[in-house]
């Protein structure tokens, strides 16, 4: 089983910033995702968007940091909200810290 | 203070003028083109469905090209057309339209035929504040909408479920309802509406990128114009203003923890901010989120406005407006270059008032620029 760790970043409120008092995290088993969503996530890890394009294309749009272990190695990518399947973005929970 | 005249009610998509219809009726969905392409090639799906996905992917790609070309054309027109011709193009006031996402994520959603008189309070508020922002740009800066040519202003409300955000996607504003605990309806703070609209203004003028120093400037300009608009609506002087961003969208859970705003231009690092920011350039690092680094120019604007006094949009705002709109697009402008623009504009516009030049200079020096 491979756990996908998800963190929502940015947005108008600056989620997950170094000083921010708001964050949004969650995790989900890759195996529990619908087939299409799992395929999308695997494709993102196989060919992550170039760093410059990984930032959200929308001003104040959310970005997502996705982290999981692939072939024994932990990998992390950052992508715009529009690239993240709804089943993945639904697993995060906004909280005050 | 002048108030917006009778707003022009947005027509339904079917009744829009042809040159504006593409925005209202566009097939701009938030599903990435890559996903649409994959569904289009999925042989397990019926032929008709695959064709729909292929059509949607094609529309999305073409729409992005149109958007990019439209912005380039507008910038080119402003640089080559004689003043009289651009003035003619800018004569019509912007059409303000509001769409209902009905808690889905497809944009723009379903149009409100008469948002000014809709039963939906969020629709009425979005229409009123967006119309007022257009009036603010016209009266304070002699500008007709975001592109200075009467561009229609399109907003979508009730986006997704419990969505804690608002954004500008290059074509339109989108507002979530908040989760009811940390945030409430994102249209409740008129500075948030002006903040999102100002992202459009920036896109049509300076074109600041959304990363590094230019990203911080991009976010800061949105906060600055958001705060100025809020002050203009309330008829406040710089002394009376609260300088907060997002005060009216904070939900009960956030307020109970002592968080009264997203950001504070007067004190970017304050404990009452949900996202405290650095206020000095020595804390700036490349790669920072623009919502973090914007604290530096935010603090400079606040200091300049307080030293100059009066109403923020009349003198300080005028300088910042021309620093944003009076130059060729500069996607990677540094904060120091922006600061120097405002120094030079203070001298050009208010040459007979050296105190203004000194105030601007001191404000930037105080934040290390």
Interface residues (C-beta under 8 A of the other chain):
Chain A: X9 X10 X11 X12 X13 X14 X17 X18 X19 X20 X21 X22 X24 X36 X39 X40 X43 X52 X55 X56 X57 X58 X59 X60 X61 X62 X81 X82 X83 X85 X86 X94 X96
Chain B: X30 X31 X32 X34 X35 X38 X39 X105 X164 X165 X166 X167 X168 X169 X170 X179 X182 X183 X186 X192 X195 X196 X199 X202 X203 X210 X211 X218 X219 X222 X246 X253 X254 X257 X259 X262 X269 X273 X274 X275 X276 X277 X278 X289 X291 X292
